[in-house]
Every structure is written in structure tokens, then in C-alpha cells.
Amino acid sequence: SEILSSLPLQMSLYFNVYFFPFWWLITVTILYQKYPVLSDYYKFILVTIMILVSLTELIRLYLGYVGNLLEKVPELAGFWLLTLLPQLPVILFLLFNEGLKIHPLERAVHIIFAAFLSFQVVAAFFTLKRMVNTLATRFRLTEFHRLEEQRPGAG
């Protein structure tokens, strides 16, 4: 009964849970300050992104905790996909799109958040790979033992 969960991934999730409210507060405060000078379509995009990131991050962190600590492949795969697809591209958009009139503090917290996400994508991939291989091996061994017991003249 080997432990399959990843300590580095779990530490990253732990610190991300405490960093996310800080990131959200800074991003919303700066968005409030620069909102009047943004064009209409950037206003709409930023408000949509804040809602999307807020909801996705809560679900993503929950799936990461459950998938890693309880060694559940579907939850960890969901965490990996939510990190890779909506979260990472959105944070990179916020970090590199100069039309958003990025504030230096905003850039700093986006860089930290992007670093968290990048590390979690890599760590979750290798953790998932290890979990799937181990669970597949356990399944094959269980099937082998079941077939051994059913074989005539066994025992």
C-alpha cells in the first residue's frame, strides 16, 4: 500500500488556498481603480474573467485536495484539466495583454499565480501518471489472482 499522493503538489495547493484571496482582493481593487479608463470590451472581458476565475478556482482547489489526498484519479484529472485549460490561459492573458493597462502590483501577483499554476500542471501530471500506473498494476494483479483461483486444479 504505497502512498501515491504528492507532497510538493499538496504544499502548492495549501499555499495557493491562502494566496488566492490575496490575489483576488488586489485584482478587484486595481480593476475598480482602472475601470473608468478601460474600453468597453475590456471592461466586459475583465468582469467575465474575474467571475470565471473565482468560480473555477474554488472548484479546482477542492478537486486538487480531494484527488491528491484521497488518491482519486478522476478528481485529480479534473483538477489538472481545470488548471491547464481555463485557469492558466486566463492568467497569462491578464499578465501579457498590454491593452489592460497592467499595474505593477497586478503584474507581480499574476506572475506568482502563473507560477503556482505552472508548477501544479507539471506536478499533477506526474502524480496522475504514477497513480494511474499503480492502479492499473493493482487491477491486473487482482485479475490474475482471480483467474488463478478459478483455474481447475489450482490450490
Salt bridges, closest charged atoms under 4 A:
GLU57 OE2 - ARG60 NH2 2.75
GLU98 OE2 - ARG107 NH2 3.12
GLU106 OE1 - LYS34 NZ 2.84
GLU106 OE2 - HIS110 NE2 3.76
GLU143 OE1 - ARG146 NH2 2.78
GLU148 OE1 - ARG151 NH2 3.67
